[in-house]
Amino acid sequence: MEQEMTELLSLDQSTKMEDSEKQTSSHSSPIPIKSRKKGGLITMPFIIANEALEKVASYGLLPNMTFYLMREYGMEVTGAQSLLFYWSAATNFLPLVGAFVADSYLGRFAVIGLGSIFSFLGTTVLWLTAMIPKVRPPPCNQLGQACKSATTSQYVLLVFSFLLMSIGAGGIRPCSLAFGANQFDKGDNPNKQMVLESFFAWYYTSSIVSVLIALTGIVYIQVKLGWKIGFGIPAILMFLSALLFFLASPFYIKQKVQSNLFASLIQVIVVAYKNRKLPYPNHNSDYHHKNGSGPQVPTEKLRFLNKACIIKSPEDVKPNGVAANPWNLCTVEQVEELKALIRVMPLWSTGIMLSVNLSQSSFPLLQAQSMDRHLTKGFQIPAASFGMFLMIALTLWVFLYDRVILPFASKIKGRPVRLKPIVRMGIGIFVSCMSMLVSGIVEHVRRRRAINQGLLNNPQGIVEMSAMWLILQNSLNGIAEAFNAIGSTEFYYSELPRSMSSIASALFGLGMAVANLLASVILKAVDKYTKGEGKESWVSSSINKGHYEYYYWLLAVLTAFNLLYFVACCWAYGPSADIDITKRMLDVSDDDELPKENISRADLNSR
């Protein structure tokens, strides 16, 4: 669940800028009559349904996957969690690839369509692992014989299903909202902005509802009706998602691909290396800048990159002011864009540890499974559904912060009150540290009660302790992400040039991908160094023999050190911009450069 605020901010920027460019280009080339009849409200239900059904299918599979891997594939909890870390890392990273492919080669429509097909194939393959007994290990013999592990082919088929779903997410999630906004990109519509805002509202609402349905309805079906039906429904939903999307194909506005900002950044690195032996010029005119922008001089920070924009000879620049070969000469603006990105990277890295904390799913699942989850005598919350409290806390906190706390504080102060994005980032890291501390305390109490009740050797036993205690740590995680995810996204938007809005929306998702890989390393290290002869691993599959509380407290200590690292990075970075991000999005002039793509992990975990 990540970054819906990121998407909405990025797309508001993207569509405004695209509208600006359309109006500029419309003076030179008329819009074909046929294109005027495409797009609009008729496409909205199909695009929203495509994204919503994909979210229900994907989010409905993840919560109970630890149980499926442990019970049906005989995995230990560390092996299951590591595999899920890798799956999440791929799902977080591939939207970057999907956005690049859509932007540079295939276009958004084709990438969403291919993503829908891949997601359907992935959910179908996973469903087949539940339907066909021979494609998974035989059930454990109850007579005490050792359980058989999955064969290589069985394991490969399982991983293949995960890979297909990650590829599908990489196609749908970075392009869906942008593609939907494109359908209202018609200059002849006087109510375009109002309709676009309505689309964003419906899109966001459908995302929330989809995740809630996934974490409650799909999870409950899996618990009550088994894996065959529990995995079959997501496959059917993905089939409907792809079908509905393609049914509306004749009505879509399908914009042509554009050049990609990533290529521009790579050009700076390549050209700076080529020109590494060149002396720095004495005249400002020897630096190449965008045509019409006036003489520009690169800053002295990261000075070695300035060599990428040095004009070696007059032949390097065409009469119209454009570089003859962009791989031999870059503009000052390109160089400064790369410098801005490099400067924010240390602060970007401080969010990785918070994402490591948020990526923990198996251990809270086993905790909930071992506790009393009854709301009434006849109904209990599925263990995998407790993650919904994170999303509920996140949504409620964002609402209270924006609509209650800030207006109330502003009224008391007599002036607008707002926390800088960088301050909210730090608060998020601190709250995440508290969340891990609380998680350890709750687990310490739970384990002690389990042992007192004689459940040390019975990981399936139910401890006489309400699972509602887990709501506290989930709520803290939600608040931590509300502060850090939104704060970091606004920080990137305010510190990076407008032309890099796509990069700004990509950074948080990229951090999640790195965090998943780092979390796997931490987990394996803890498992390796905390077990030995006669010693049970902290992260043992036998929850009452292990010490999950020590693992949580280790994460809390690492997060505390990360908070100190964050303070050091803030000091090194210096003053940050203090601007109204929303106002900046709306005040885009015709001269602003169009962001090349909205590259964002499209999970729902922000406003």
N, C-alpha and C positions, 0 to 999 in steps of 0.2 A: 504494500500500500504506500506509494510514494508520489508526491509532487503534483497533485492536480493544480495547485496554485501556480507551479512552474509552467505548466502547459498553458493555463489561461493567460498569464502574463506574457509569455512568449508569443502566443497566437494573437493577442491583442496588438502587440508590436508588429507582428508579421503582417497581419491583415491591413493594419493602418498603412504600413509602408507599401504593401502591394497595391493598395487603393491609390496611393500617391503616384506610384510608377505607372499604373494603368491610365490615370488621368493625363499624365505627361505624354505617354506613348499614344494615347487616343487621338492626339492632334495630328499625328503623322500617318496613322493607319486605321481605317475604319474597322469596326467590329462586325464580323459577318452576322447576317440576320439570324442564321440558325443558332449561333452561340447565344444569342439573346434569349432564346426560348428554353435554354437549358439552365440547370441549377435551380435555386430557390427552395421554398418550403417543401416541395414534393420530395426532395432528396433527403431531408432531415431525418425522417423516421428510419430510413434504411441505414444511414451512416451511424446513427445513435444505436440502433439495434445491433449492428455489426460489432461495435465496440462493447456494448453492454453484455451481449451474449458471450463474447470472448472473455470478459472479466469474470462472469459467473462460472464459466467452464474452468478457467485457469486457477482462480482463487479457491474454487471448490475442491480442487485436487490437492493442493499443497498442505492444508492443515492436518489431514489424517495420513499423509504419506509416510510419516515416520512409523506409524503402526503397521502400514502395509509392508514396508521394507523389513521390519523386524519379525512380523508374524508369517508372512508369505515367502520371504527370501532369506530368513534366518540371519539377518544382519544384527550386529551389535549396535547399540545406540550411537557410538562414535562413528561407525561406518555409515550408518543411515544419515546422520547429521552432516557428515562430510560430503556425501553424495548430493544432499539437498543444497549445501553451500555452493557446490559447483554448478548445479542447475540454476540457482538464483543468480550466480555470477554471470552465467551465459545469458540469462533472461534480461539482466540489467545492462549488459554490454552490447548485445546484438541490435537493440534499437538505434545505437549510434551508427552501426553498419547499415541498417535498413534506411535510415534517414539519408546517409551519404549516397546509397544506391538510388533512392527515389529522387534525390536532388540532382544527381549528375548523369544518370543513365535512363532509368525506366519511368520515372514519374510516380506520383503518389497513388494514383488509381491502381496501377499494375502492382506496386509493392504491397498495398493493402490486400489486393486480390490474392496474390501469391502467399501472403502471410496467413490469410484465412484458410487457404488450402492446406498449408503446412500445419497449422494448428489443428485442423480437423483430422489430418493423417496422424498427428502425434497422439491426440486423445483416443483415436481409434486403435492405434497400436497398444497403448496402455490398457485400454478396455480388453483387448485380446489377451493380454497377459493374465487378466483375471478370469476370462472365459475359458481359456485352453489350459488345462492342468499341466501339459507337457512342456509348456514354455516357461515354467517356474519350478523351483525345487519341490520335491514331494513333501507333504506335511510331516512334521516331526513324529517319530514313533513314541507313543506314550509309555513304552516299557523301559525307558531309560537309555536307549541307544542314542548315539550322537546324531544330531540333525545334519542332513546333507546340505552342503553349500550349493549356491547356484553355479551352473556350468558357465563356461565362457560365453557360449552362444546365448544362454538365457540372460546373462548379465548385459551383454551387448544389446540385445533386443530392448531391454528395459531402458538402458541409457539412450538408445536410439529414439525411443518415444519422447524422452525428455528433450533431446536435441531438436526434434521436429517442432515441439511446442515452443521452445526458445526461439527458433527461427521464425515461427509464426508470430510470436509476440514482437520480435524485432521488425516485422513488416507492418503490423497493425498499429502498435502503440505510438510510434513517433510521428505517424502520418495522419491518423484518423481525425484529430481535431483540426489540423491544418487543412486537410482535404475538405472537411465540412465547412470551414470558413470560406474556402474558395468558391463554394456554391452560391455564396451571397455577394461575390465580388463583381457586381454589375453596376456600372456607373449610372444607369438609367433608373435606378431604384431609389426614390427619395427617402424611403424608410429603411435603408440598408443597415444603418447603425443599430436601430431599434430591433430589427429582425436578428441581427448578428448577436446582440446581447441576449435575446431570447434563446437563440441556439446554444450559447455558452451555458445559460442557466439550465436548460434541459439536459445538456450533455453532462454537466457536473452532477445534477440530481440523479441521472441514470447511473453514473459511476458509483455514487454512494449506495443506491438501492441495490446495484449489482453485487457489490462486495458484501453487503449485509445478507443478501439472499445466499451468496456462496458460503459465507461463514456460518449460516444457520441452516437453511434448507438443504443444500447439497451435503453438508457435513452430517446432518441428521439422517438423511436418506442412507448415507454410507454406513452409519452406525446401526440403523434399524433394519435395513434391507440387504446389506452386504456390498461387497466390492463390485459384483457383476452389474448390479443396477446403479450403484453409486458412481461407477466409472462410465457406464453406458449413457447416462443422462448428459454429462458434459460433452460426450462425443456427438450426441444428437443436437445439442445446443450449438456446437461449432459447425455442424452441417447446416443448420438453419442460418447461422451467422453468415457463412459464405454464400448460401443461396440467396438470402435477402440482399446482400451487397451486390451480387452480380445481376439480380433482377432489375435493379434500377440503373444499370449501366448506360442505357440510351439517354438518361436524363442528366447525367453528371457533366459538369464543366471539368475538363481534363486539361490542366495547364501544362505547357511544355517545360522540360527540365531546364535548369539554370546552372551556371558555374558554381563551384563549391568553395566556401571560405577556407576549408581545410587545405585545399590546394594552394591558396594564397599564403598560408602560414608555412607550408612546406617549402614554397619557393624562396621565402626569406632565408631559411636555414641553408638551403642549397646554394643560393647566390652569395650569402655571407661567407660560406666555406670556399667557394670559388675565388672570391676576392680577398681572402684572408691576408694576402701579402701586399695589398694595395695600401699606400699611405693615405691618411685622412686628408681631405681637401681643405684648403684655406678659405675658399669662397663658398657661400651658401648656395650659389647658383649651380654648384657641382653636384648637388643632391637632387635626385629625381622625385617629383611630387605629382599628385594628380593634376590633370589638366584643368585649369580654371580655379584652382584652390589658392594660388599665390605662392610665393616662395615659402618653403617649409624647411625647418632644420630639425633633425632628430635630436632627442634628448641625450644627455651624457650617460644615463643609466644603461647598463648592459651595452656599452659602447661598441663592442665588437660586432654587434648586429648592424651597426650603421653602415658597414661596408657593403651591405646588400643594396643600398640605394645610391651608391656613388656612380656617377656617369663617367665611364672610362673614355668614351669618344662620342662625338656628335651623332654618329651613325646608330648609336644605341637607342635613340629616341626618334620616332617618326615625326613628320611635320605637324600632325595633329596632337602631339604631346604624349602619345602612348608609347610604351616601351616596345621596341622592335621584337624582342624576345623576352617574355616575362620570366624565363628561367635564367636570364643573364642580368636582368635589372629589375628591381622592385621599387615601389614608391616609399616615401617617408611614412605615409599612412599605414602601409602594410607592416613596416618595421615596428611602428609604435603599437600596432595591434598585437603583435607577437610579444612585445615587451610587457604590455598590460596583462596578457595571459600568464606569462612567467611570474610576474609579481604576485598574482593572487594564488599561485599554486601552493605555497606554504600554508596559507590560511585554509585553502581547500583541503589539504591533507589532515587538518585538525578534525574534520567531520568524519573521517574514516572510522575512528574508534567508536563514535556514537552509532554509526551504522553497524559495526560489529555487534554491539549490544542489542540493537533492534533485530538483527538477523537470527538471534537465538530462538529456535522454535521447538526443537525436540524435548528439551528439558522441562520447559513449562508445560508441555503436553503431557509428559509422564507424571509431573507433579499433579496436574489437574485430574488425571486418570486415577490417582491413588487417594483422592480426597472426596469428601461428600459434596456432590454437585446438585443435590436435590433443591428445587425451588418449592415444590409441593411433594406430597407423598407419591404421587403418580408421575411426576415429570422431573427430569434432571437435565441440566445443560450438558450437551456433548463436550468432552474435554477439548476438542479441537476448535470449539466455538468461542473460547475465552479471548481469542485475539480480537474479536469484535469490540471489546471494551477499549482497546487501544484506539480504534478508529472513532468510536463514540466520544472518548475523552478529547481526542485531537480536534474533532469537529466542534464540540461544545466550547472548548477553550478558545479556538480561533474566533468563534462567534462572540463569546463574552469579552475577549480582548479587544476586538474591533468595535463592537456595538455597545459595550457597557463600560469596561474599565478605562479605555482611552478617552471616550467622551466625558466620563465622570471626572477623571483627572484633569482634563482640559478645562472643565467648568470650574473646578476648585482653583486652578492656577490662573485662570483668566486668559489663557493663551493655549494654542494647540500643543499638545503633549504627545510625543512619540519616542520610542526607543530606536536608536540607530540599529541598522541591520547587524552590525558587528557585535553590538551588545547582546542582541537576542541570540546570536550564535553562541556566545559564551554562556548565557543562561541555559541554553539547551544542553550544552555539554555538562554543566553542573547538575541539572535535573536528571540527566542520564546516569551520572555517577550515583546520585541518590537512589535511582531506580534499581541499580545493581546491588546497592547496599541493602535496600528493603527486600529485594528478591532473596538475598542470602539469609536475612533474618527470618523470613517466612519459611524458607526451606529448612533452616536449623530447627525451628519449632516443630515443623511437620515431621522431620526425621526422628526427633527425640520422642515425639508421641508415638510414632510407628514402632520404635524399639520398645517403648514401655508397654505397648499393646501386644508384644510378641510377634511383630511382623518383619523382623530383621531378615529372615530368609524367604519371605513371601512378598515379592514385588507387586503381586496382583491384589494384595489385600487393601481394603479401604480403611484409611485412617479416620478416626473420629475427630475430624477437623473440617470446617467448612471451606470449600474451594473458593468461596467469595473473597477470601483473603488475597487471592491472586489478582483481584480487580485493582488493588492498589498499585502493584508494580506495573500492570498494563496501562493504567491511567497515567502514571508518571512517564512511561515510555511515550505515550501519546502527546503529553505536554512537552516533553523534551523535543520531540520531532516537530511539533508545531512551532516552537521557537527556532530550532536550528535549521530545519529544512526551508522554511519561508524566509528566515533571516539571511541564510547563506545565498539563497536565490536572488533576493533583493540586493545583497552585497555585490554579487557578480554583475547584475544588471547596472548598478550604479558605478562600478569601477571599470567595467569593460566598455569599449566604444559601442555605439548603437549598432554598427554593422556586425557586431559579434554577439547579438542577442541569442543566436542559435547555440553558440558555445556556452553562454551563461545558463541556458536551460539544460545543457548536457552535463555540466560539471557534477551536479549532485547525483545524478544517476550513475555516472562513471565512478564516483566515490563508493556507491553501493556495490558495484561490481568488484572493486578492489577490496572492499571490506569483507565480502563473502570469501574471497581467497585467503585473506589474512585470518579470518575467523577459523577457517579450516586448519591453517597452520597452528594457531593457538590451541585448538582442540586436540590435535594430534600430539602436540608437545606435552600438554597436560596429561593426556592418557599415557604417554610413554614414560614420563618421569615421575608419575605418582603411583605407579603400580610396580610390584616386584614380588619376591617370594613371601607369601603370606599376607601381602598387602593388596587391598582392593583399589582399583583406580578411582580417582575422584569422580570420574564421569562414567562409572560402571553402568551397565544395562540394568543391574539389580539396584533399583533406586535407593533402597534402604541401606544397602551395604556401601554405596558410594557416598561421596560428599559433594553434592551439587552446590551446597552453600559456599564451600571453599572456591569452587570455580566462579561463582557469581562475585565473590569478594575479590578474587584475582582480577576480574574484569573491572570492578570498581576501582581498584588500585591503579590499573593501567589507565582508566579514564581520568583519575585524579592527576596522574602525571601528564596526560594529554591536555588537561585544563591548564597546567603550568606552561606547557609547550604553546598552547593557544595564546596565553598572555604574552609570551616572548615574541611570537609571530606578530601580534598586534603592535607591540612596541617597535619591532623592526619595520613594519609596514608604514607606520606613521599615520597621519590624519587620513580618514576616509571621507568620501563624498557624503554629504547629508542632503539628499534631494528626495522629492516625492516621486516614487517610482511610477505610480499610476499617472501622475501629471506628465512625466517624461514620455510615457507610452502614448499619451494622447496628443502631445505637442510635437508630432513628427512633421517636419517640413518636407516640401517636395524635393529638396536637395539631399535628403538623407539617403543613405545607401540601403538597399533592400537586403535584409538578412536572407541568407541562401536557403535555410531550412530550419524547421523547428526540430532539434535533435534532443529528445527528452525521453527518459524512462517514464512511460505513461501509466504507472501504477498510481493508485489513489492513496496518497499519504500526506497530502497537504490540502490547503484550502482550495 
